[in-house]
Amino acid sequence: MSDIVQVLIDELGADCIVDGTRLHERATSYWDPSPTRAKCMLRPASTEELSRAMKVCHARRQSIVVQGGLTGVVEGAVAAADDIIVSLERMQNIECVDQLDGIAVVQAGAILQAVQEQLAVQGFLFPLDFGARGSATIGGATATNAGGLNVLRYGMLRNQILGLEAVLADGTVISSMNQMLKNNTGYDLKQLFIGSEGTLGIVTRVVVKLHPLSTSRQTAMLAMDSFDAVVATLQAMRAGLAGTLSAFEVMWNDYYATMTSAGGHAPPLGREHAYYVLAEAEGSNPESDDARFQALLEQGLESGAIADAVLPKSDGERSALWAIREEFEPLLPAYLYDVSLPIGAMTTYVERLVAAMADWRADARAYVFGHIADGNLHIFVTPHDDGAHHQLVDEAVYGSLDGLSGSVSAEHGIGKEKVAWLANSRSPEEIELMRSLKAVLDPHNLLNRGNILG
């Protein structure tokens, strides 16, 4: 056992430490089943314990890797053998819910799905939602500024956080637990930590905005034969659903056809169409909401924009539709990407990408889907070849964005995997300012070393 591990045990107690040997029983991540490597894992039960631990690590210049639910896809939480991991898995409580102001104080180790379910019992919606809800933590989602399925209506997580608390590399606690929607008092310090991927501080608690639970929900899967029809339907639903449109997920044919082929999900619609859309609205008046949704679908079918449609008749049927979008295991292993760009540039981008795949090898495929209403496309590229051609595929995926005003990361972040591509989306001046902030808050480069800035 290394000296610093013993010092941390003496400082915090053995319950706060998982030693390196026991860590080997844990997988590196959802994507990598190899044993976790690190000197130890710190499991503080409070902000105060984390602060004390960070002071010990800072004094000894010990590098730290912060881990949440381990579902990130940019290698931002992968530790090396000489790192110490910080996990807030013992800090999972919803500390309070203010029914009047519609806010909750949540510890950073809380699992997203558990938070959603606990708040729903009290009549509230926490709208952040994505496929990894069952393992992703609130702290990890905050550190990556998570997006997901409801960004169209509620915005990124940044838009849902009123305040937060974070521990800096030297153990200093920055408590900016604002609970007001309006607080125009100088620099908004919480924004430094949201989306910073654990490089500036470790988020321990957040104050989140809540919304009343919807009392009606309308869902449909739609088939369309042109991207113009997809865009026209999106515009019609935005205009005609009185602000209740919460999701508009698009799947290109290759994605839908593969997900509904033998061994996958049952196809609710034929596989011959170019695009498939999952549209969902949530409101407060079931009768009028249903009528409005149905009228829009009928208009789309009559105009020819919608080639075919299916509406679920039960929660089970709705879940089966969403499984086609979310349960992508039939495509794995694959190279995973998320990019953002203007909706009007998406067909050009996908055409470039498909051409680049054909230039690489005849059996290469790019499976495209995503939350297009907020400009976000997700891409799986096969064959994976155990990562042997990662750089080549990166060049195809990111190079196809040239001149399209896009970003190499819509919601997954930069981590270590996209460091070389950061300059494609950020100016030299922006990157230099990021380096300056890092130098001020973590001058010894101890927190999530290598993330974002390399």
C-alpha positions as a Markdown table, in Angstrom:
| # | Residue | x | y | z |
|---|---|---|---|---|
| 1 | Met | 0.0 | 0.0 | 0.0 |
| 2 | Ser | 1.4 | 3.4 | -1.0 |
| 3 | Asp | 2.1 | 6.0 | 1.7 |
| 4 | Ile | -0.7 | 8.4 | 0.5 |
| 5 | Val | -3.3 | 5.7 | 0.6 |
| 6 | Gln | -2.4 | 5.0 | 4.2 |
| 7 | Val | -2.5 | 8.7 | 5.0 |
| 8 | Leu | -6.0 | 8.9 | 3.5 |
| 9 | Ile | -7.1 | 5.9 | 5.5 |
| 10 | Asp | -5.8 | 7.6 | 8.7 |
| 11 | Glu | -7.5 | 10.8 | 7.7 |
| 12 | Leu | -10.9 | 9.5 | 6.6 |
| 13 | Gly | -11.2 | 5.9 | 7.8 |
| 14 | Ala | -11.1 | 2.6 | 5.9 |
| 15 | Asp | -14.8 | 2.9 | 4.8 |
| 16 | Cys | -13.8 | 5.8 | 2.5 |
| 17 | Ile | -11.2 | 3.8 | 0.6 |
| 18 | Val | -11.3 | 1.0 | -1.9 |
| 19 | Asp | -7.7 | -0.2 | -2.4 |
| 20 | Gly | -6.1 | -1.0 | -5.7 |
| 21 | Thr | -6.6 | -4.7 | -5.3 |
| 22 | Arg | -10.3 | -4.5 | -4.8 |
| 23 | Leu | -10.6 | -2.0 | -7.6 |
| 24 | His | -9.6 | -4.8 | -10.0 |
| 25 | Glu | -13.1 | -6.2 | -9.4 |
| 26 | Arg | -14.6 | -3.1 | -11.1 |
| 27 | Ala | -14.7 | -2.6 | -14.8 |
| 28 | Thr | -12.9 | 0.4 | -16.3 |
| 29 | Ser | -16.2 | 1.6 | -17.9 |
| 30 | Tyr | -19.4 | 0.5 | -19.5 |
| 31 | Trp | -17.4 | 0.2 | -22.7 |
| 32 | Asp | -14.3 | -1.4 | -21.4 |
| 33 | Pro | -14.6 | -4.5 | -19.1 |
| 34 | Ser | -10.9 | -4.5 | -18.2 |
| 35 | Pro | -10.1 | -4.1 | -14.5 |
| 36 | Thr | -9.9 | -0.6 | -13.1 |
| 37 | Arg | -6.4 | 0.6 | -12.4 |
| 38 | Ala | -5.6 | 3.2 | -9.7 |
| 39 | Lys | -3.8 | 3.5 | -6.3 |
| 40 | Cys | -7.2 | 3.5 | -4.7 |
| 41 | Met | -10.7 | 5.0 | -4.9 |
| 42 | Leu | -11.9 | 7.7 | -2.5 |
| 43 | Arg | -15.5 | 7.4 | -1.5 |
| 44 | Pro | -16.3 | 10.4 | 0.7 |
| 45 | Ala | -19.7 | 10.6 | 2.4 |
| 46 | Ser | -19.8 | 14.4 | 2.5 |
| 47 | Thr | -18.3 | 17.5 | 1.0 |
| 48 | Glu | -16.3 | 18.0 | 4.1 |
| 49 | Glu | -14.7 | 14.6 | 3.8 |
| 50 | Leu | -13.9 | 15.2 | 0.1 |
| 51 | Ser | -12.3 | 18.6 | 1.0 |
| 52 | Arg | -10.0 | 17.0 | 3.6 |
| 53 | Ala | -9.0 | 14.3 | 1.1 |
| 54 | Met | -8.2 | 16.8 | -1.6 |
| 55 | Lys | -6.0 | 18.8 | 0.8 |
| 56 | Val | -4.0 | 15.6 | 1.4 |
| 57 | Cys | -3.7 | 14.9 | -2.3 |
| 58 | His | -2.9 | 18.5 | -3.2 |
| 59 | Ala | -0.1 | 18.6 | -0.6 |
| 60 | Arg | 1.5 | 15.5 | -2.2 |
| 61 | Arg | 0.7 | 16.5 | -5.8 |
| 62 | Gln | -1.4 | 13.4 | -6.3 |
| 63 | Ser | -3.4 | 13.2 | -9.5 |
| 64 | Ile | -7.1 | 12.7 | -9.3 |
| 65 | Val | -9.6 | 11.1 | -11.7 |
| 66 | Val | -13.3 | 11.8 | -10.9 |
| 67 | Gln | -15.7 | 9.1 | -11.8 |
| 68 | Gly | -19.5 | 9.0 | -12.1 |
| 69 | Gly | -21.6 | 6.3 | -13.8 |
| 70 | Leu | -18.8 | 5.4 | -16.2 |
| 71 | Thr | -21.0 | 5.6 | -19.3 |
| 72 | Gly | -19.1 | 8.5 | -20.9 |
| 73 | Val | -17.7 | 7.8 | -24.4 |
| 74 | Val | -14.7 | 10.1 | -24.6 |
| 75 | Glu | -12.4 | 8.4 | -22.0 |
| 76 | Gly | -12.8 | 11.3 | -19.6 |
| 77 | Ala | -13.0 | 9.1 | -16.5 |
| 78 | Val | -10.4 | 6.5 | -17.2 |
| 79 | Ala | -7.7 | 6.3 | -14.5 |
| 80 | Ala | -4.1 | 5.2 | -14.8 |
| 81 | Ala | -2.3 | 3.1 | -12.2 |
| 82 | Asp | -0.7 | 6.1 | -10.4 |
| 83 | Asp | -4.0 | 8.0 | -10.1 |
| 84 | Ile | -6.5 | 8.2 | -7.3 |
| 85 | Ile | -10.1 | 7.9 | -8.2 |
| 86 | Val | -12.8 | 10.0 | -6.5 |
| 87 | Ser | -16.3 | 8.5 | -6.6 |
| 88 | Leu | -19.3 | 10.2 | -4.9 |
| 89 | Glu | -21.3 | 6.9 | -4.8 |
| 90 | Arg | -21.9 | 7.4 | -1.1 |
| 91 | Met | -23.5 | 10.8 | -1.7 |
| 92 | Gln | -26.8 | 9.9 | -3.4 |
| 93 | Asn | -29.4 | 11.8 | -1.5 |
| 94 | Ile | -32.0 | 14.3 | -2.5 |
| 95 | Glu | -31.4 | 16.6 | 0.4 |
| 96 | Cys | -34.6 | 18.7 | 0.1 |
| 97 | Val | -37.4 | 19.6 | -2.3 |
| 98 | Asp | -39.0 | 23.0 | -2.2 |
| 99 | Gln | -42.6 | 22.5 | -3.4 |
| 100 | Leu | -43.3 | 26.2 | -3.6 |
| 101 | Asp | -40.3 | 27.3 | -5.7 |
| 102 | Gly | -40.1 | 24.0 | -7.6 |
| 103 | Ile | -36.4 | 23.2 | -6.8 |
| 104 | Ala | -34.4 | 20.4 | -5.3 |
| 105 | Val | -31.0 | 20.0 | -3.8 |
| 106 | Val | -29.4 | 16.8 | -5.0 |
| 107 | Gln | -26.1 | 15.2 | -4.1 |
| 108 | Ala | -23.8 | 14.6 | -7.0 |
| 109 | Gly | -23.6 | 10.8 | -6.6 |
| 110 | Ala | -27.3 | 10.4 | -7.1 |
| 111 | Ile | -28.3 | 8.2 | -10.1 |
| 112 | Leu | -30.4 | 10.1 | -12.6 |
| 113 | Gln | -33.2 | 7.6 | -12.9 |
| 114 | Ala | -33.5 | 7.4 | -9.1 |
| 115 | Val | -33.8 | 11.2 | -8.9 |
| 116 | Gln | -36.4 | 11.2 | -11.6 |
| 117 | Glu | -38.5 | 8.5 | -9.9 |
| 118 | Gln | -38.2 | 10.1 | -6.4 |
| 119 | Leu | -39.3 | 13.5 | -7.7 |
| 120 | Ala | -42.1 | 12.0 | -9.7 |
| 121 | Val | -43.7 | 10.6 | -6.5 |
| 122 | Gln | -43.8 | 14.3 | -5.3 |
| 123 | Gly | -45.4 | 15.4 | -8.6 |
| 124 | Phe | -42.3 | 16.9 | -10.2 |
| 125 | Leu | -40.5 | 16.3 | -13.5 |
| 126 | Phe | -36.7 | 16.5 | -13.6 |
| 127 | Pro | -36.5 | 16.7 | -17.4 |
| 128 | Leu | -32.9 | 15.6 | -18.0 |
| 129 | Asp | -33.1 | 12.2 | -19.7 |
| 130 | Phe | -31.0 | 9.9 | -21.8 |
| 131 | Gly | -30.4 | 6.2 | -22.4 |
| 132 | Ala | -27.8 | 5.8 | -19.6 |
| 133 | Arg | -30.3 | 7.2 | -16.9 |
| 134 | Gly | -29.9 | 4.0 | -14.9 |
| 135 | Ser | -26.2 | 4.5 | -14.1 |
| 136 | Ala | -25.3 | 8.1 | -14.9 |
| 137 | Thr | -24.9 | 10.4 | -11.9 |
| 138 | Ile | -26.0 | 13.9 | -11.4 |
| 139 | Gly | -22.5 | 15.0 | -10.8 |
| 140 | Gly | -21.2 | 13.3 | -14.0 |
| 141 | Ala | -24.1 | 14.8 | -16.0 |
| 142 | Thr | -23.2 | 18.3 | -14.5 |
| 143 | Ala | -19.5 | 17.9 | -15.3 |
| 144 | Thr | -20.3 | 17.1 | -18.9 |
| 145 | Asn | -23.3 | 19.4 | -19.3 |
| 146 | Ala | -25.5 | 16.5 | -20.4 |
| 147 | Gly | -28.2 | 17.0 | -23.0 |
| 148 | Gly | -30.3 | 14.0 | -24.1 |
| 149 | Leu | -33.8 | 13.5 | -25.3 |
| 150 | Asn | -35.6 | 16.7 | -23.9 |
| 151 | Val | -33.2 | 19.4 | -24.9 |
| 152 | Leu | -35.6 | 20.7 | -27.5 |
| 153 | Arg | -38.0 | 21.8 | -24.7 |
| 154 | Tyr | -35.9 | 22.2 | -21.6 |
| 155 | Gly | -32.4 | 22.9 | -22.8 |
| 156 | Met | -29.1 | 21.3 | -21.7 |
| 157 | Leu | -28.4 | 20.6 | -18.1 |
| 158 | Arg | -26.8 | 24.0 | -17.8 |
| 159 | Asn | -30.3 | 25.5 | -18.2 |
| 160 | Gln | -31.7 | 23.4 | -15.4 |
| 161 | Ile | -29.1 | 24.2 | -12.7 |
| 162 | Leu | -29.6 | 27.2 | -10.4 |
| 163 | Gly | -26.6 | 26.6 | -8.1 |
| 164 | Leu | -23.9 | 24.1 | -7.1 |
| 165 | Glu | -21.2 | 23.3 | -4.7 |
| 166 | Ala | -17.7 | 22.2 | -5.8 |
| 167 | Val | -14.4 | 21.2 | -4.2 |
| 168 | Leu | -11.3 | 22.6 | -5.8 |
| 169 | Ala | -8.0 | 20.8 | -6.3 |
| 170 | Asp | -6.6 | 22.2 | -3.0 |
| 171 | Gly | -9.7 | 21.3 | -1.0 |
| 172 | Thr | -11.3 | 24.7 | -1.1 |
| 173 | Val | -15.1 | 24.4 | -1.1 |
| 174 | Ile | -16.9 | 26.8 | -3.5 |
| 175 | Ser | -20.5 | 26.9 | -2.3 |
| 176 | Ser | -22.7 | 28.7 | -4.8 |
| 177 | Met | -25.9 | 27.1 | -3.9 |
| 178 | Asn | -28.2 | 29.8 | -5.3 |
| 179 | Gln | -31.9 | 28.8 | -5.2 |
| 180 | Met | -33.3 | 31.8 | -7.2 |
| 181 | Leu | -34.1 | 31.9 | -10.8 |
| 182 | Lys | -32.8 | 35.5 | -10.9 |
| 183 | Asn | -29.5 | 36.3 | -9.2 |
| 184 | Asn | -27.6 | 38.9 | -11.2 |
| 185 | Thr | -24.7 | 39.5 | -8.8 |
| 186 | Gly | -21.5 | 39.4 | -10.8 |
| 187 | Tyr | -19.9 | 36.3 | -12.3 |
| 188 | Asp | -22.0 | 33.2 | -12.5 |
| 189 | Leu | -19.4 | 30.9 | -10.9 |
| 190 | Lys | -21.4 | 27.7 | -11.3 |
| 191 | Gln | -21.0 | 27.9 | -15.0 |
| 192 | Leu | -17.2 | 27.4 | -14.6 |
| 193 | Phe | -17.9 | 23.8 | -13.4 |
| 194 | Ile | -20.8 | 22.8 | -15.6 |
| 195 | Gly | -19.3 | 21.2 | -18.7 |
| 196 | Ser | -15.7 | 21.4 | -17.4 |
| 197 | Glu | -15.5 | 17.6 | -17.2 |
| 198 | Gly | -14.0 | 17.6 | -13.7 |
| 199 | Thr | -10.9 | 19.6 | -14.7 |
| 200 | Leu | -11.7 | 22.7 | -12.5 |
| 201 | Gly | -13.3 | 21.2 | -9.5 |
| 202 | Ile | -15.4 | 18.3 | -8.2 |
| 203 | Val | -19.1 | 19.0 | -8.1 |
| 204 | Thr | -20.7 | 17.7 | -4.9 |
| 205 | Arg | -24.2 | 19.1 | -4.8 |
| 206 | Val | -26.5 | 20.9 | -7.2 |
| 207 | Val | -29.7 | 22.9 | -7.0 |
| 208 | Val | -32.0 | 22.0 | -9.9 |
| 209 | Lys | -35.2 | 23.4 | -11.3 |
| 210 | Leu | -38.2 | 21.2 | -11.4 |
| 211 | His | -41.4 | 21.2 | -13.5 |
| 212 | Pro | -44.9 | 19.9 | -12.8 |
| 213 | Leu | -45.5 | 16.4 | -14.1 |
| 214 | Ser | -47.4 | 16.3 | -17.4 |
| 215 | Thr | -50.8 | 14.8 | -17.3 |
| 216 | Ser | -51.0 | 13.9 | -21.0 |
| 217 | Arg | -48.5 | 12.4 | -23.4 |
| 218 | Gln | -48.7 | 11.7 | -27.2 |
| 219 | Thr | -46.1 | 9.6 | -29.0 |
| 220 | Ala | -45.8 | 8.5 | -32.6 |
| 221 | Met | -43.3 | 6.9 | -34.9 |
| 222 | Leu | -43.4 | 8.4 | -38.3 |
| 223 | Ala | -41.8 | 7.3 | -41.6 |
| 224 | Met | -40.7 | 9.9 | -44.2 |
| 225 | Asp | -39.1 | 9.7 | -47.6 |
| 226 | Ser | -37.1 | 13.0 | -47.7 |
| 227 | Phe | -35.2 | 15.2 | -45.2 |
| 228 | Asp | -37.3 | 18.1 | -46.4 |
| 229 | Ala | -40.4 | 16.2 | -45.1 |
| 230 | Val | -38.6 | 15.7 | -41.8 |
| 231 | Val | -37.9 | 19.4 | -41.4 |
| 232 | Ala | -41.4 | 20.4 | -42.5 |
| 233 | Thr | -42.9 | 18.0 | -39.9 |
| 234 | Leu | -40.6 | 19.4 | -37.2 |
| 235 | Gln | -41.6 | 23.0 | -38.0 |
| 236 | Ala | -45.3 | 22.0 | -38.1 |
| 237 | Met | -45.1 | 20.3 | -34.7 |
| 238 | Arg | -43.2 | 23.2 | -33.1 |
| 239 | Ala | -45.8 | 25.6 | -34.3 |
| 240 | Gly | -48.8 | 23.5 | -33.7 |
| 241 | Leu | -48.2 | 21.9 | -30.4 |
| 242 | Ala | -48.3 | 25.0 | -28.2 |
| 243 | Gly | -44.8 | 24.4 | -26.8 |
| 244 | Thr | -45.5 | 20.8 | -25.7 |
| 245 | Leu | -43.2 | 19.1 | -28.2 |
| 246 | Ser | -40.5 | 17.5 | -25.9 |
| 247 | Ala | -38.7 | 15.1 | -28.3 |
| 248 | Phe | -38.2 | 14.8 | -32.0 |
| 249 | Glu | -35.7 | 12.0 | -32.6 |
| 250 | Val | -34.7 | 11.1 | -36.2 |
| 251 | Met | -33.2 | 7.8 | -37.4 |
| 252 | Trp | -31.7 | 7.4 | -40.9 |
| 253 | Asn | -32.7 | 4.2 | -42.7 |
| 254 | Asp | -29.5 | 2.2 | -42.0 |
| 255 | Tyr | -29.9 | 2.7 | -38.3 |
| 256 | Tyr | -33.6 | 1.8 | -38.2 |
| 257 | Ala | -33.2 | -1.1 | -40.6 |
| 258 | Thr | -30.4 | -2.6 | -38.5 |
| 259 | Met | -32.1 | -2.1 | -35.2 |
| 260 | Thr | -35.2 | -3.9 | -36.5 |
| 261 | Ser | -33.6 | -6.7 | -38.3 |
| 262 | Ala | -33.4 | -10.4 | -37.2 |
| 263 | Gly | -32.4 | -10.6 | -33.5 |
| 264 | Gly | -33.3 | -6.9 | -32.9 |
| 265 | His | -36.5 | -5.1 | -32.3 |
| 266 | Ala | -39.8 | -5.8 | -34.1 |
| 267 | Pro | -40.3 | -3.2 | -36.9 |
| 268 | Pro | -43.4 | -1.1 | -36.3 |
| 269 | Leu | -43.1 | 0.3 | -39.8 |
| 270 | Gly | -41.7 | -1.0 | -43.0 |
| 271 | Arg | -37.9 | -0.6 | -43.6 |
| 272 | Glu | -38.2 | 1.0 | -47.0 |
| 273 | His | -38.3 | 4.6 | -45.9 |
| 274 | Ala | -35.4 | 7.1 | -45.8 |
| 275 | Tyr | -36.1 | 8.5 | -42.3 |
| 276 | Tyr | -37.9 | 7.5 | -39.1 |
| 277 | Val | -39.0 | 10.0 | -36.5 |
| 278 | Leu | -40.0 | 9.5 | -32.9 |
| 279 | Ala | -42.1 | 12.5 | -31.9 |
| 280 | Glu | -43.4 | 13.0 | -28.4 |
| 281 | Ala | -45.4 | 15.8 | -26.8 |
| 282 | Glu | -46.3 | 16.2 | -23.1 |
| 283 | Gly | -49.0 | 18.6 | -21.9 |
| 284 | Ser | -51.7 | 19.1 | -19.2 |
| 285 | Asn | -55.0 | 18.6 | -21.1 |
| 286 | Pro | -55.3 | 15.0 | -22.4 |
| 287 | Glu | -58.4 | 15.6 | -24.6 |
| 288 | Ser | -57.2 | 18.8 | -26.3 |
| 289 | Asp | -53.6 | 17.6 | -26.5 |
| 290 | Asp | -54.6 | 14.4 | -28.2 |
| 291 | Ala | -56.8 | 16.2 | -30.7 |
| 292 | Arg | -54.1 | 18.7 | -31.6 |
| 293 | Phe | -51.5 | 15.9 | -32.0 |
| 294 | Gln | -53.8 | 13.8 | -34.1 |
| 295 | Ala | -54.7 | 16.7 | -36.3 |
| 296 | Leu | -51.1 | 17.4 | -37.1 |
| 297 | Leu | -50.4 | 13.8 | -38.0 |
| 298 | Glu | -53.4 | 13.8 | -40.3 |
| 299 | Gln | -52.3 | 17.0 | -42.0 |
| 300 | Gly | -48.8 | 15.4 | -42.5 |
| 301 | Leu | -50.3 | 12.2 | -43.9 |
| 302 | Glu | -52.6 | 14.2 | -46.3 |
| 303 | Ser | -49.8 | 16.4 | -47.5 |
| 304 | Gly | -47.5 | 13.5 | -48.1 |
| 305 | Ala | -44.8 | 14.7 | -45.7 |
| 306 | Ile | -45.5 | 11.7 | -43.5 |
| 307 | Ala | -45.5 | 8.4 | -45.5 |
| 308 | Asp | -46.7 | 6.2 | -42.6 |
| 309 | Ala | -47.2 | 6.4 | -38.9 |
| 310 | Val | -47.8 | 4.2 | -35.8 |
| 311 | Leu | -49.1 | 5.4 | -32.4 |
| 312 | Pro | -48.6 | 3.2 | -29.4 |
| 313 | Lys | -51.7 | 2.1 | -27.5 |
| 314 | Ser | -50.0 | 1.3 | -24.2 |
| 315 | Asp | -46.9 | 2.2 | -22.2 |
| 316 | Gly | -45.5 | -1.1 | -23.3 |
| 317 | Glu | -45.9 | -0.3 | -27.0 |
| 318 | Arg | -44.4 | 3.2 | -26.3 |
| 319 | Ser | -41.4 | 1.6 | -24.6 |
| 320 | Ala | -40.9 | -0.7 | -27.6 |
| 321 | Leu | -40.8 | 2.3 | -29.9 |
| 322 | Trp | -38.2 | 4.0 | -27.8 |
| 323 | Ala | -36.1 | 0.9 | -27.5 |
| 324 | Ile | -35.5 | 1.1 | -31.2 |
| 325 | Arg | -33.9 | 4.5 | -30.7 |
| 326 | Glu | -32.1 | 3.8 | -27.4 |
| 327 | Glu | -31.0 | 0.1 | -27.2 |
| 328 | Phe | -28.3 | 0.2 | -29.8 |
| 329 | Glu | -26.4 | -3.0 | -28.7 |
| 330 | Pro | -27.0 | -4.6 | -32.2 |
| 331 | Leu | -24.6 | -2.1 | -33.6 |
| 332 | Leu | -21.8 | -2.7 | -31.2 |
| 333 | Pro | -18.8 | -2.8 | -31.3 |
| 334 | Ala | -18.6 | 0.5 | -33.2 |
| 335 | Tyr | -16.8 | 3.9 | -33.2 |
| 336 | Leu | -19.2 | 6.3 | -31.4 |
| 337 | Tyr | -19.5 | 10.0 | -32.2 |
| 338 | Asp | -21.7 | 13.0 | -31.5 |
| 339 | Val | -21.6 | 16.1 | -33.6 |
| 340 | Ser | -23.7 | 19.2 | -33.9 |
| 341 | Leu | -24.4 | 21.4 | -36.9 |
| 342 | Pro | -27.3 | 23.5 | -38.4 |
| 343 | Ile | -30.3 | 21.4 | -39.5 |
| 344 | Gly | -30.0 | 22.8 | -43.0 |
| 345 | Ala | -26.4 | 21.3 | -43.3 |
| 346 | Met | -27.3 | 17.8 | -42.1 |
| 347 | Thr | -27.9 | 16.2 | -45.5 |
| 348 | Thr | -24.7 | 17.6 | -46.9 |
| 349 | Tyr | -22.8 | 16.3 | -43.8 |
| 350 | Val | -24.2 | 12.8 | -44.0 |
| 351 | Glu | -23.5 | 12.6 | -47.8 |
| 352 | Arg | -19.9 | 13.6 | -47.1 |
| 353 | Leu | -19.6 | 11.1 | -44.3 |
| 354 | Val | -21.1 | 8.2 | -46.4 |
| 355 | Ala | -18.6 | 9.0 | -49.2 |
| 356 | Ala | -15.7 | 9.1 | -46.8 |
| 357 | Met | -16.8 | 5.7 | -45.4 |
| 358 | Ala | -16.9 | 4.3 | -49.0 |
| 359 | Asp | -13.4 | 5.7 | -49.6 |
| 360 | Trp | -12.1 | 3.9 | -46.5 |
| 361 | Arg | -13.5 | 0.4 | -47.2 |
| 362 | Ala | -16.4 | -1.1 | -49.1 |
| 363 | Asp | -18.0 | -2.7 | -46.0 |
| 364 | Ala | -17.8 | 0.5 | -43.8 |
| 365 | Arg | -21.1 | 1.9 | -42.6 |
| 366 | Ala | -22.1 | 5.1 | -40.8 |
| 367 | Tyr | -25.3 | 4.7 | -38.8 |
| 368 | Val | -26.8 | 8.1 | -38.1 |
| 369 | Phe | -29.6 | 9.1 | -35.7 |
| 370 | Gly | -30.1 | 11.9 | -33.2 |
| 371 | His | -32.0 | 14.9 | -31.6 |
| 372 | Ile | -32.0 | 16.9 | -34.8 |
| 373 | Ala | -34.2 | 19.6 | -33.4 |
| 374 | Asp | -31.3 | 20.8 | -31.3 |
| 375 | Gly | -28.7 | 20.2 | -34.1 |
| 376 | Asn | -27.3 | 17.0 | -32.6 |
| 377 | Leu | -26.4 | 13.9 | -34.6 |
| 378 | His | -25.1 | 10.6 | -33.2 |
| 379 | Ile | -23.0 | 8.3 | -35.4 |
| 380 | Phe | -21.9 | 4.7 | -35.1 |
| 381 | Val | -19.3 | 3.6 | -37.5 |
| 382 | Thr | -18.5 | 0.0 | -38.3 |
| 383 | Pro | -16.4 | -2.1 | -38.6 |
| 384 | His | -14.6 | -1.3 | -35.3 |
| 385 | Asp | -11.5 | -3.5 | -35.9 |
| 386 | Asp | -10.6 | -3.2 | -32.2 |
| 387 | Gly | -9.9 | 0.5 | -32.7 |
| 388 | Ala | -7.2 | 0.0 | -35.3 |
| 389 | His | -8.5 | 2.7 | -37.6 |
| 390 | His | -9.8 | 5.1 | -34.9 |
| 391 | Gln | -7.8 | 8.1 | -36.2 |
| 392 | Leu | -8.8 | 7.5 | -39.8 |
| 393 | Val | -12.5 | 7.3 | -38.8 |
| 394 | Asp | -12.1 | 10.5 | -36.7 |
| 395 | Glu | -10.8 | 12.3 | -39.7 |
| 396 | Ala | -13.8 | 11.2 | -41.8 |
| 397 | Val | -16.4 | 12.1 | -39.1 |
| 398 | Tyr | -14.9 | 15.4 | -38.1 |
| 399 | Gly | -13.4 | 16.4 | -41.4 |
| 400 | Ser | -16.9 | 16.1 | -43.0 |
| 401 | Leu | -17.9 | 19.1 | -40.8 |
| 402 | Asp | -15.6 | 21.5 | -42.6 |
| 403 | Gly | -17.3 | 24.6 | -43.6 |
| 404 | Leu | -20.7 | 23.6 | -42.0 |
| 405 | Ser | -20.4 | 25.6 | -38.8 |
| 406 | Gly | -20.5 | 22.5 | -36.7 |
| 407 | Ser | -19.0 | 21.2 | -33.5 |
| 408 | Val | -17.0 | 18.0 | -32.8 |
| 409 | Ser | -19.0 | 17.4 | -29.6 |
| 410 | Ala | -22.7 | 18.2 | -29.1 |
| 411 | Glu | -23.1 | 16.7 | -25.7 |
| 412 | His | -20.5 | 14.0 | -24.9 |
| 413 | Gly | -17.7 | 16.4 | -24.2 |
| 414 | Ile | -14.0 | 16.3 | -25.2 |
| 415 | Gly | -12.4 | 14.0 | -22.6 |
| 416 | Lys | -9.1 | 12.6 | -23.7 |
| 417 | Glu | -10.4 | 11.2 | -26.9 |
| 418 | Lys | -11.2 | 14.5 | -28.7 |
| 419 | Val | -8.4 | 16.7 | -27.4 |
| 420 | Ala | -6.7 | 16.7 | -30.9 |
| 421 | Trp | -10.0 | 18.0 | -32.4 |
| 422 | Leu | -10.8 | 20.8 | -29.9 |
| 423 | Ala | -9.3 | 23.4 | -32.2 |
| 424 | Asn | -11.7 | 22.5 | -34.9 |
| 425 | Ser | -14.5 | 24.0 | -32.8 |
| 426 | Arg | -12.8 | 26.6 | -30.6 |
| 427 | Ser | -10.5 | 29.5 | -31.5 |
| 428 | Pro | -6.9 | 29.8 | -30.2 |
| 429 | Glu | -8.0 | 32.6 | -28.0 |
| 430 | Glu | -10.8 | 30.6 | -26.4 |
| 431 | Ile | -8.4 | 27.6 | -25.8 |
| 432 | Glu | -5.8 | 29.9 | -24.2 |
| 433 | Leu | -8.5 | 31.4 | -21.9 |
| 434 | Met | -9.4 | 27.8 | -20.9 |
| 435 | Arg | -5.8 | 27.1 | -20.1 |
| 436 | Ser | -5.7 | 30.3 | -18.0 |
| 437 | Leu | -8.7 | 29.2 | -16.0 |
| 438 | Lys | -7.2 | 25.8 | -15.4 |
| 439 | Ala | -4.0 | 27.3 | -14.2 |
| 440 | Val | -5.8 | 29.5 | -11.7 |
| 441 | Leu | -8.1 | 26.8 | -10.2 |
| 442 | Asp | -5.7 | 23.8 | -10.6 |
| 443 | Pro | -2.2 | 25.1 | -11.0 |
| 444 | His | -0.6 | 21.7 | -10.5 |
| 445 | Asn | -2.9 | 20.0 | -13.1 |
| 446 | Leu | -4.1 | 17.4 | -10.6 |
| 447 | Leu | -7.8 | 17.1 | -11.6 |
| 448 | Asn | -8.7 | 14.9 | -14.6 |
| 449 | Arg | -5.3 | 15.4 | -16.1 |
| 450 | Gly | -5.4 | 15.2 | -19.9 |
| 451 | Asn | -9.1 | 16.0 | -20.3 |
| 452 | Ile | -10.1 | 18.8 | -22.7 |
| 453 | Leu | -6.7 | 20.5 | -23.0 |
| 454 | Gly | -4.5 | 17.5 | -23.1 |
